[in-house]
Amino acid sequence: MPDHGVVSPVEIPRPAPGPGQVLVEVRAAGMNRADLLHAKGRYGQRAFAGTTGPDVAGMELAGRVVAVGDGVDDQILGTRVMAMTARAYAEYAVVDERLLMAVPEELSWTDAAALPMALLTEYEAQVALARSVAGERVLVIGATSGVGLIGVQLARTIGPASLVATSRNTDVDALLQSLGAGTVAHTPDEVANASTEGYDVVIDHVGGDWLGTALAHLRNGARVVSVGRLGERTVQVDLTALAGKRASLIGTTWKTQELAQIADSVAGVREHVLPAVADGRIRPVVSGTLEFGDIAGGYQRLADGHSPGKLVVVVSRD
C-alpha cells in the first residue's frame, strides 16, 4: 500500500465483485513508472476514483476469474484474463467485466501481465487517434519502455513504409530491429536524418527535444500523438509550420478517461490487436520478475531504471 512513497504488503479482506464485475485471482502484475507517482499520492485514474477501501497499488494484472457479480455470465469462471485496472498488486482484485481481455494459451502469467497497459496505450495512440495505415512513415520515440516496445511491434503489424525507433541506449539496437524497427535513432539529430522525407505518424513517449525535432520533420497530413512526457512536459511548437502541413498534434492520458472510454479501447484491442498477440507477431518483453514479498525492491528498480521491457511481480504460482 502506498503511504508517502513507502510501499509494503498488508493483509486486507478479500474483495467481492459487484454488478458487472468479476473477482480475479491474480497470478502476476506488471509494474509501471506511474506506480512511483501513485506511491507519492500524485497519480490517480478517474475511471477508478470511486473505489473504496485501502489504497492498493498496481495498474495491470493477469489471473483467473474465480467469482462473478450480478449480470455477469458465470461461464467466464475459470478463464484466464488480463486487464488494465486499479488495485492490481493483490492476491485478489475486482475488475469490471468490460476491461477483461482473454489471455492466449501460449502466454505465461508473467508474459500476460506485461501486456495490458502497453496494448491499450499503443492501440489508442496508433489506431484510434493516429489512424495509422499501411505504407506510412512512422516514428516511435522512447521505444525501449514496456509500452514503447509494444508500440514498435504494433506499428510493424500495420505495415509501415519505414519505421524509426528511438533510444539513448546504443545497446538495444538489435532488440529494436528484431521487433521491427528499420532504423534506430539515438539523438534528436538522428531522428531528423533517419527519414529525409519526414514522418506521417509520430508516437511520442518522451516529449521535449525529441518531440520538437519530430514536429519539424512532418509530412503533409501527419498525426502526432503525445503519449508520455518522461523527458520534458513542454516543447516549442511552430504553429505556422504545423498548420502548413495540416498536421495534428494529439495528447492522451489514461488519468482523465472514464471507465467507458477505457472499455471502448479494450474492445478495440480484442478485435484488432489480440490476434497478433496470439499468433506471435506481438510479444511481451519482460526485463525481470520479482516475488510479491519483494515488491518494495521493484519500486526501487523502477526509480533506478532497468533493462528494456516490463518488470513483473509474481503474485502467486501454479
PLY file of the C-alpha trace (Angstrom):
ply
format ascii 1.0
element vertex 318
property float x
property float y
property float z
element edge 317
property int vertex1
property int vertex2
end_header
0.00 0.00 0.00
1.29 3.48 -0.79
1.99 5.73 2.18
4.02 8.86 1.48
6.18 6.99 -1.01
6.59 3.81 1.07
5.05 0.61 -0.29
4.62 -2.59 1.69
2.28 -5.62 1.65
-0.52 -5.76 4.24
-3.49 -8.07 4.82
-6.96 -6.80 3.90
-10.28 -8.61 3.47
-10.86 -10.46 0.21
-12.99 -8.18 -2.01
-16.31 -9.23 -3.54
-17.40 -8.37 -7.10
-20.36 -6.06 -7.57
-22.76 -5.86 -10.52
-20.91 -6.13 -13.81
-17.67 -7.10 -12.10
-15.59 -10.25 -11.64
-13.12 -11.34 -8.99
-9.71 -12.28 -10.38
-7.20 -14.44 -8.54
-4.09 -12.52 -9.51
-1.10 -14.52 -10.69
1.14 -11.69 -11.88
1.07 -7.90 -12.16
3.05 -5.54 -14.37
4.96 -2.61 -12.89
4.89 0.88 -14.43
6.71 4.14 -13.79
3.34 5.67 -12.92
3.46 3.44 -9.81
6.14 5.78 -8.45
3.77 8.73 -8.71
0.91 6.74 -7.19
3.08 5.81 -4.21
3.57 9.53 -3.56
-0.12 10.33 -3.94
0.39 12.10 -7.26
-1.31 9.71 -9.68
-4.91 8.67 -9.99
-7.25 7.46 -12.72
-10.69 8.99 -12.99
-12.13 5.65 -14.09
-11.32 4.12 -10.70
-11.72 7.17 -8.47
-14.86 5.81 -6.82
-13.09 2.73 -5.45
-13.45 2.50 -1.68
-11.20 0.82 0.86
-7.42 0.80 1.30
-5.33 2.46 -1.40
-3.99 -0.68 -3.07
-1.40 -0.02 -5.77
-0.94 -1.66 -9.17
-2.30 -0.88 -12.64
-2.34 -4.13 -14.66
-2.68 -7.82 -13.94
-3.16 -11.32 -15.24
-5.04 -14.09 -13.46
-8.05 -16.39 -13.35
-11.70 -15.45 -12.80
-12.92 -17.07 -9.57
-16.22 -15.26 -8.89
-18.72 -13.07 -10.73
-21.12 -10.32 -9.72
-24.72 -9.80 -10.78
-25.21 -9.53 -14.50
-22.05 -11.43 -15.43
-22.37 -14.82 -17.16
-20.83 -17.43 -14.88
-19.41 -19.25 -17.90
-16.48 -16.88 -17.53
-15.48 -18.63 -14.29
-12.08 -20.25 -14.53
-10.96 -18.34 -17.61
-7.53 -16.76 -17.94
-7.74 -12.99 -18.26
-5.60 -9.86 -18.20
-6.63 -6.26 -17.64
-5.51 -2.72 -17.06
-7.25 -1.89 -13.79
-6.68 -0.42 -10.36
-5.57 -2.31 -7.21
-3.62 -4.92 -9.17
-0.95 -5.61 -6.51
-3.08 -8.05 -4.57
-3.88 -11.74 -4.39
-7.46 -10.95 -5.48
-8.72 -7.98 -7.46
-12.18 -6.87 -8.56
-12.29 -5.96 -12.25
-15.04 -4.51 -14.41
-16.03 -7.21 -16.91
-15.68 -4.73 -19.79
-11.95 -4.41 -19.12
-11.13 -8.10 -19.43
-9.01 -9.46 -22.25
-8.52 -13.18 -22.80
-5.01 -14.50 -22.27
-3.83 -16.53 -25.29
-2.98 -20.11 -24.37
0.63 -19.63 -25.44
1.31 -16.91 -22.86
2.59 -17.48 -19.35
1.13 -15.45 -16.48
4.27 -13.35 -16.41
4.08 -12.55 -20.10
0.37 -11.78 -19.91
0.83 -9.36 -17.01
3.34 -7.39 -19.08
0.82 -6.58 -21.81
-2.46 -4.85 -20.82
-1.35 -1.25 -20.38
1.02 -1.38 -23.35
-1.54 -2.95 -25.69
-4.20 -0.43 -24.73
-1.85 2.57 -24.87
-0.45 1.73 -28.28
-3.80 0.72 -29.76
-5.31 4.03 -28.70
-2.32 6.03 -29.92
-1.69 4.33 -33.24
-5.10 3.03 -34.30
-7.79 5.10 -32.56
-6.04 8.50 -32.57
-3.33 8.49 -35.26
-5.39 6.20 -37.54
-2.17 4.74 -38.85
-2.43 2.71 -42.06
-0.04 0.61 -44.11
2.57 2.35 -46.20
3.27 5.31 -43.89
6.50 6.57 -42.38
6.34 6.00 -38.64
8.45 7.24 -35.73
8.23 5.75 -32.22
10.01 7.99 -29.69
11.06 6.29 -26.44
10.89 2.77 -27.79
12.55 0.75 -25.02
9.93 1.14 -22.30
7.45 -1.69 -21.82
4.92 0.39 -23.73
7.33 1.55 -26.43
8.45 -1.97 -27.28
4.84 -2.95 -27.93
4.46 0.25 -29.95
7.24 -0.79 -32.31
5.65 -4.20 -32.80
2.15 -2.86 -33.36
3.50 -0.39 -35.92
5.20 -3.27 -37.72
1.96 -5.27 -37.92
0.23 -2.31 -39.58
2.86 -2.33 -42.31
4.84 0.92 -42.44
6.89 2.07 -45.39
9.58 2.89 -42.82
9.77 2.53 -39.05
12.21 4.53 -36.94
12.54 3.86 -33.19
14.49 5.95 -30.70
16.59 5.10 -27.66
19.52 6.81 -26.00
20.98 3.35 -25.34
23.00 2.03 -28.28
22.99 -1.48 -26.77
19.33 -2.03 -27.69
19.62 -1.61 -31.45
19.50 -5.35 -32.14
16.42 -5.79 -29.93
14.52 -2.95 -31.58
15.44 -4.15 -35.05
14.30 -7.69 -34.20
10.93 -6.24 -33.20
10.51 -4.37 -36.46
12.45 -1.10 -36.40
14.28 -0.42 -39.64
16.37 2.35 -38.09
17.26 3.19 -34.50
17.95 6.86 -33.71
19.91 7.76 -30.57
19.67 11.57 -30.64
17.17 14.14 -31.89
19.59 14.94 -34.73
19.49 11.30 -35.82
15.69 11.48 -35.81
15.93 14.35 -38.28
18.28 12.39 -40.54
16.59 8.98 -40.30
13.73 9.87 -42.66
14.64 12.50 -45.23
11.02 12.59 -46.41
9.62 13.19 -42.93
7.08 11.28 -40.85
3.41 10.53 -41.32
2.86 9.18 -37.80
4.78 10.02 -34.63
4.09 8.20 -31.36
5.93 10.09 -28.63
6.58 8.70 -25.14
9.20 11.29 -24.14
8.43 14.90 -25.09
10.97 17.71 -25.01
13.60 17.99 -27.73
12.71 14.64 -29.24
9.16 15.78 -29.93
10.35 19.20 -31.03
12.59 17.64 -33.66
9.81 15.34 -34.89
7.42 18.28 -35.26
9.93 19.95 -37.57
10.04 16.90 -39.86
6.42 16.04 -40.61
4.83 15.12 -43.89
1.59 16.64 -45.11
-1.33 15.39 -43.03
0.90 13.93 -40.33
-0.57 12.83 -36.99
1.50 13.18 -33.81
0.30 11.57 -30.58
1.84 12.59 -27.25
1.54 9.51 -25.03
4.15 10.20 -22.35
6.25 13.05 -21.10
9.16 11.33 -19.39
11.66 13.80 -20.84
10.07 17.24 -20.71
6.47 18.40 -20.42
6.95 21.45 -22.61
8.07 21.93 -26.20
8.14 24.91 -28.56
5.76 24.47 -31.49
5.87 26.43 -34.75
2.11 26.71 -35.28
2.50 28.14 -38.76
4.58 25.13 -39.84
2.11 22.75 -38.20
-0.78 24.42 -39.99
1.11 24.45 -43.27
1.45 20.67 -43.09
-2.19 20.31 -42.00
-0.75 18.15 -39.24
-2.43 17.11 -35.99
-0.88 17.11 -32.51
-2.95 14.95 -30.16
-2.39 14.39 -26.46
-3.71 11.49 -24.42
-3.51 10.06 -20.90
-5.39 7.36 -19.03
-5.67 9.55 -15.93
-8.61 11.58 -17.21
-10.54 8.91 -19.10
-13.82 7.48 -17.87
-14.33 3.75 -17.46
-16.50 3.59 -20.58
-13.71 5.16 -22.66
-11.20 2.59 -21.45
-13.73 -0.15 -22.18
-14.01 1.10 -25.77
-10.24 0.75 -26.16
-10.37 -2.74 -24.67
-12.96 -3.73 -27.28
-10.66 -2.39 -29.98
-7.68 -4.34 -28.65
-9.72 -7.54 -28.52
-10.66 -7.16 -32.17
-7.58 -5.65 -33.75
-4.56 -6.47 -31.57
-5.05 -9.71 -29.61
-4.94 -11.84 -32.79
-1.41 -10.54 -33.36
-0.51 -11.48 -29.76
-1.99 -14.95 -30.19
0.00 -15.69 -33.36
3.24 -14.23 -32.01
3.51 -11.09 -34.14
3.35 -9.06 -30.93
5.19 -10.49 -27.95
5.85 -9.15 -24.46
9.37 -8.18 -23.48
9.92 -8.86 -19.78
13.01 -7.26 -18.27
12.76 -9.13 -14.97
10.49 -10.64 -12.33
10.27 -10.43 -8.55
8.25 -12.10 -5.84
5.26 -10.34 -4.29
7.01 -10.02 -0.95
9.87 -8.16 -2.64
7.66 -5.54 -4.26
9.39 -2.65 -2.47
12.54 -3.65 -4.32
10.60 -3.42 -7.55
9.76 0.19 -6.83
13.44 0.87 -6.28
14.27 -0.77 -9.60
11.69 1.44 -11.30
13.27 4.51 -9.76
16.81 3.45 -10.67
15.93 2.37 -14.19
16.20 -1.17 -15.53
16.70 -3.14 -18.72
14.33 -2.56 -21.66
10.91 -4.10 -21.18
8.48 -4.70 -18.36
9.19 -5.56 -14.74
6.62 -8.08 -13.47
5.58 -9.05 -9.93
4.77 -12.74 -9.47
1.86 -12.76 -7.03
1.18 -16.50 -6.93
2.37 -19.59 -8.77
0.54 -22.64 -10.13
0 1
1 2
2 3
3 4
4 5
5 6
6 7
7 8
8 9
9 10
10 11
11 12
12 13
13 14
14 15
15 16
16 17
17 18
18 19
19 20
20 21
21 22
22 23
23 24
24 25
25 26
26 27
27 28
28 29
29 30
30 31
31 32
32 33
33 34
34 35
35 36
36 37
37 38
38 39
39 40
40 41
41 42
42 43
43 44
44 45
45 46
46 47
47 48
48 49
49 50
50 51
51 52
52 53
53 54
54 55
55 56
56 57
57 58
58 59
59 60
60 61
61 62
62 63
63 64
64 65
65 66
66 67
67 68
68 69
69 70
70 71
71 72
72 73
73 74
74 75
75 76
76 77
77 78
78 79
79 80
80 81
81 82
82 83
83 84
84 85
85 86
86 87
87 88
88 89
89 90
90 91
91 92
92 93
93 94
94 95
95 96
96 97
97 98
98 99
99 100
100 101
101 102
102 103
103 104
104 105
105 106
106 107
107 108
108 109
109 110
110 111
111 112
112 113
113 114
114 115
115 116
116 117
117 118
118 119
119 120
120 121
121 122
122 123
123 124
124 125
125 126
126 127
127 128
128 129
129 130
130 131
131 132
132 133
133 134
134 135
135 136
136 137
137 138
138 139
139 140
140 141
141 142
142 143
143 144
144 145
145 146
146 147
147 148
148 149
149 150
150 151
151 152
152 153
153 154
154 155
155 156
156 157
157 158
158 159
159 160
160 161
161 162
162 163
163 164
164 165
165 166
166 167
167 168
168 169
169 170
170 171
171 172
172 173
173 174
174 175
175 176
176 177
177 178
178 179
179 180
180 181
181 182
182 183
183 184
184 185
185 186
186 187
187 188
188 189
189 190
190 191
191 192
192 193
193 194
194 195
195 196
196 197
197 198
198 199
199 200
200 201
201 202
202 203
203 204
204 205
205 206
206 207
207 208
208 209
209 210
210 211
211 212
212 213
213 214
214 215
215 216
216 217
217 218
218 219
219 220
220 221
221 222
222 223
223 224
224 225
225 226
226 227
227 228
228 229
229 230
230 231
231 232
232 233
233 234
234 235
235 236
236 237
237 238
238 239
239 240
240 241
241 242
242 243
243 244
244 245
245 246
246 247
247 248
248 249
249 250
250 251
251 252
252 253
253 254
254 255
255 256
256 257
257 258
258 259
259 260
260 261
261 262
262 263
263 264
264 265
265 266
266 267
267 268
268 269
269 270
270 271
271 272
272 273
273 274
274 275
275 276
276 277
277 278
278 279
279 280
280 281
281 282
282 283
283 284
284 285
285 286
286 287
287 288
288 289
289 290
290 291
291 292
292 293
293 294
294 295
295 296
296 297
297 298
298 299
299 300
300 301
301 302
302 303
303 304
304 305
305 306
306 307
307 308
308 309
309 310
310 311
311 312
312 313
313 314
314 315
315 316
316 317
